[in-house]
Amino acid sequence: MSDSEIQAILKRLQAEGPPLPAATRAALAKSLAQYKGELGADMIDKTVAKLLDGLKSIAKPGLEDRGGAQPVEVGQNPASLVGRLNDLLKRFDSSGALAETMNLPFKIDVATRVTNGAGRFITDQTDVDEYPAWELHRIYDRDVPRGFMRGPKGVLVEVPDDDWPARFADACTAAGDDEALRVFNETGRMIALKSSGVWDELGNNRDDCLGNPFPPFAFNSGYGVDGVPRLECIELGLLATDEKPEGSKFDFSKLFSLPEAA
């Protein structure tokens, strides 16, 4: 995202929304520039859209209940209008405020993890003969693991059918991988061949999933995968002795999926 592109976005903002002071436009441009190399045009466009929506919302007439059948539209009080505009603009006038408003540290972290995961995913296609399968397991601890939520007084409350074993079993069923499901039911281990559709399903079978066939499969996940040796795959019945394993089937152009995070 170049400086000229940022300026074009700011001109669009000025054309579509209420006039912005020159100092505010300059501060917003500086704030956006802090992240232009990491987030690109899409994120900058969402930032501008969020500010524009805020400005339009403030500019709308308010509704006041005056005892009639319907609320009455009334204009904004000048003092409250200025106050609300200032409050909104302060959320965008520095890189720190912008980061908090748009939840950028979290989004950058997710983008970094997905990029790293994609790199490993591609590398893992080069050792399919030695390691034909992956095993899903916990790598990082989480204060609130998948399958739980924080309840009253901070107590963890179980969320049925949302932990990784449940997700893996659902992915096996959806992908039609009966052998991976059998191994899971017999051993409790979450193993599937790299060529299995389980991995793509695992990255798409819940609302918090990231849409990718590699970890992290969901936001703030502590689970990852490790390669499973060929001999172990044969012993588990996932691979025949003389069978040549295949790598993952994927569309490279769609390998990096980053759905919007709150």
N, C-alpha and C positions, 0 to 999 in steps of 0.2 A: 504494500500500500504506500504509494508515493505521497509527498507533500501536496502535489497538485490535486491528487484524488481526494485527499482529506479536505482541501479547500472547496472542491466541487460539492462534497457532501454538506459542508457548512453552508454553502450558498443555497443548496436545496432546502436545508432546514430553515434558513432565513426567509426563503420564498414561501414556504408552506405554513410556517408558524408565526406567532407574534414576533415583532422585531426584537432582536437580541442586542444588547449593548456590545460595542466593539471589544471591550475588555473581556466579556463573557465568551465571545466567539474565539478570541485569542487563547483564553484559558482552556476551552474545550478542545481546540486544535492541539494544544500542547499535551493535554491529557490523553487524547487519542493516539498521539505520536509515540507515547511511552509503550504502547502495545501493538503498534502496527506490524512489527515484524513477527509477533507471536500469534496473533489472532486473525489478521487478514481482514479483507473487505467485509466478509459476512458479519463478523462480530462488531466492527465499526458501524455497519449499517444498522444493526440491532440497537446499538447504543444511541445513535441518532433517533431511531424510531421511538425508543423509550422516552427520550427527552421531549420529542415532538408530541407524543401522546400525553405527557404530563402537562405541557403547555396548553394543548387543546382542552384538556380536562379543566384546567384552571380558568380558561377563558369562557367556558360554558356558563350560562346563567344558573343561579342556584334555585332550589325549590324551598318555599317557606309555607308552613301550615298556618293559615290565618282563620281557621275555624270553618271554612267552607267545605263543599263536597270534595274539591280537589285542591292540592297544593298550588300555590301561585308562583309563577316564575318571577324572580327578582334579580336585579343586577348585583354584581359583586360590590361589596363595600371597598372603597379605594384602599384603605389601610390594610384590610385583610388580603386584598388582591396582591398588593406589593409584598406583603409578608410571605404569602404562599409562593409567589414567583421567586423570591430570594431563597426560600428554603429549598425549592426545587433546583435552582441553579447551583446552589452550594454542593449538591450531590454530584455535580459534573465538573466543577471548576478546578480540580486538582487530580493528579494521577491516583492519589490515595483514596479520595472520595469516589472517583470513578470506579476504582477497583472494588470498593465495598458495594456500591450501587449495582454493579453488573456482576458481582460475585466472581471477579476475574481470577483471583488466586486459585479457587477451586476448579474453574474451567481450564486454566493453564495446566494445572496438575493432571486433570483428566486427559487433556490433549497429549501431555508428555507421556503418560502411562500407556495410552493407546498407541502412540507412535513407537514407543519401545516394544510394546507387545507385537505390533505388526512386523517390526524388524526381526524379532525372534521367530515369529511365525514363518516368515520367508526362509530364514536360516534353517529352521527345522525341516524344511522340505528337502534338504540336501543329505539328510542321514536317515531316510526312510527305511533303507535296507537293514540298518543296524537297530533303529528304534522306530518300529512301524506304528506305535500307538502312543497316546498321551494318557497320563493319569492326573485327574483333578484332585487337588488336596489343599489344605490350608497352609499358607506360607507366612502370612502376617496376622497377628492377633487383632481383634477389633473389640472395642468396648461394648458395642451392641452388634453381635454377629447376625448374619442373615438367619431369618426364622424367629427373631425376637424383636421386641420393641420396648422402649422405655415406658414403664407404667407409672402409677402413683408412687410418690416418694422414691423415685429412681429405680424401682424394682423391675427387673427384666421379665417381660410377659411373652410367652410363646405365641408366634404367629403360625398357625397350621399351614403345612404344605408350602412353606416359603424358604426353607433352608436349602442348602446346596444339594444334599442327597435327593430331596423331593424334586428339585429343578432338574437334576441329572436324570432321574427316572422318567420324568415327563419328556425330556429331550430324547431319550432312547425310544420311547413310545411314538413320539411325533416323527422321528426319523426312520422308524421301522427297523431299528437295530436291535434285533432280538438277542443277539449274542452278547452285546454290551450290557443289556438289561439282565441277562442270565448271570453274567459275571458279577454284576452289582448285587443281585439278590442272593447269590451264593457266598460272596466274600465281603460284601460291603464296600468294595473298592470301586471307584468311579473311573473306569478305563474304557477307552474306545479307540479304534484304529484312527489314524490321522485322516484317512479317506472317508470316515463316517460323517454322516449328516448331523450327528449328535452335537458337534461343536458349533455349527451354525445355529441350530435350534437353541442351544444353551445361551447364546448371545442375543436371543430374541424372545424367549418364552415368558418374560415378566415385564412389567411396566418400567422397571428401573434398569433394564438391560441396555447395553451400549450398541447392539446391532452387529458386533464383530464375531468371527469364528475363533477368537483367541482371547486370552485374559489381558486386561480385566474384562470380564463378561458383563459386569454391572458396576454402577457407581459405588465407589468406596469399598470395593471388594478386597478381601484379604486372601482370596483363593487364586491359585495359579496352576500350571501344569508342568510335569516333567516327563521326559521320554521313557517309554517302557521297552526294554530290550526284546529282540526278536524271539529268543528262546522262551522268555516268560510269556510272550503273546501266544506262542505255540502251546505251552503248557496250560494256559488258560482256555484254549480252544478258540481264540480269536483269529488264529491264522493256521493254515495247513502247513505241514512240514515243507512241501515243495512249492508253496504259494509265493508269488512275487508281490510284495506289498506295494500299494500306490500312495502317492502323496495326497494332500488336500486339494479339493476342487474349489477354486475361488476366482472371482472377477477382480483383477488387480485394481481396476479403476474405482471399485467400491470397497476397497480394503480398509480405508480409514473412515469409519462412521463415527460422527460426533453429534448425537442428538442434543437438543437444548437442555441444559440443566438449570434448575431453579437457582 
